[in-house]
């Protein structure tokens, strides 16, 4: 059995989020779940935008805040042309936090979406992660 991963992103404005993600990345709207969610298709996993008001409880004892925040889990989006992807994302409203940098495995740029979620755009070299695998 293959493990299926779903990506859920909490947002406080579903329509703004759907417009951002379908403009910044090559995603398209699949199903809508009333005013509670939107399914985005076009990646290796479905992405679900979930309408959650700021100030509501996320995890027990923590409150949702859509200012820029850090989490140890984030999205890495593999792209064929990093410079074009950065331009597309920033024109859609992403904030470029770290411009493209070369690594032994390729290039990476760090950004944030309009809801405070960080994400990276990655362009792999020909060897990709094999360049650092032991």
N, C-alpha and C positions, 0 to 999 in steps of 0.2 A: 504494500500500500504506500502510495506517495503522500507525504505530508503536504497539506495545502495551507499556505499562509495567506491571511487577509490583513491588509493594512487599514487601520482605523485612525482617522485624524479628527480630533475634536475642533470645532470652529464655532464662533459666535454669530456668524452670518453665512448661512448656507449658500446663498446665491453669489455672494462675493467670492467665497471659496471655490465654488464650481467654476466661475469665470476665471479666477486666477489659475487654478490647476489645469484647466483645459487650454489656457493660453500659454502658460509658462512651460508646460510639458506636453508631449504628444499623447494626451489622454482624451477620451471622449466620454460623454455621459451615457451610462447604461440605464439602469432602473432608478426611479425615484421612489422614496419611501415617505410619501406625504411631506410634511414639513420637518421630518426628523432626520432624513438622510438622503444622500445621493451616491450612487455607485459610479465609479470611474473605471473605464476599461482601456486597454491598450498597452498595459505593462505585463510583466510576468506574473503579477499578482493583482487581484482587484484591489482598488483603493476605495474606502468608504468614508465619505465626509459625514460627520455626525454633528447635528446641531445641539450644542450644549452652551447654555448661557454662562458668561463670566460670573464668578461669584458662587456658582453651584459646586457641590462637593464632587471632586474627582475620585481620588483614592481616599479611604477613610482618614479623616483629619487634615486633608489638604483641599484647597479651594482652587478652582480653575481661574487662571489669570492669563490673558492673551498678550501681555507684554513679553518682550523677548525673554526666553527662559532657556535653561539647559536641561537636557535629559540624556542619559547614557544610551538611549535607543533613539536612532534617527534614521532618516531615509538617505541612502546613497543611490543616485540615479546614474546609470551608465549611459553615456552619450557618445556618438561617433565624432562629434566636433565640439570640443569644450567651449571654444570662444563663441561660436554661434549659439550654443545652449545658454551660456551666461547672458548674452545679449537678449535672447528671447525671454529668459526668466526675469531679468531686471526690467525690461520693458513692460512685463506683465505686473510688476509691483514687488518683486523680490528685492531684498537688500543684500548687496554683495558685501560680505564680511571679511573675506580673505580672497584676493584675486587668484587666478590660476597659478599654481606652483607645480614645478616638475618634481617627480619622485622617480625612483628606479623602476616602478611598475607602470608609470603613466603620468597623468596630470590631474590635479584636483582643485576645485574652487568651493568655498564654503559660503552658504547663503542662508537667509531666513525668509520665511513666507510672511504674509501680512498678519498672521495670527501668532507670531512669536516662535514658531517651530523652525528649528534649524534643519538644513538638508545640504548634502554635498552633490555636486556634479562631478563625475569621474570619466575621464577619457583614458582607457587602457592603452599601453604600448603593445607592440606585437606579442610580447611575452606575458604581459599582465602580471598577476600575482605570482606567476611562476618565477619571476625575477627575484622574488624574496623568499620563496618556499624552500624549506630545508629538505 
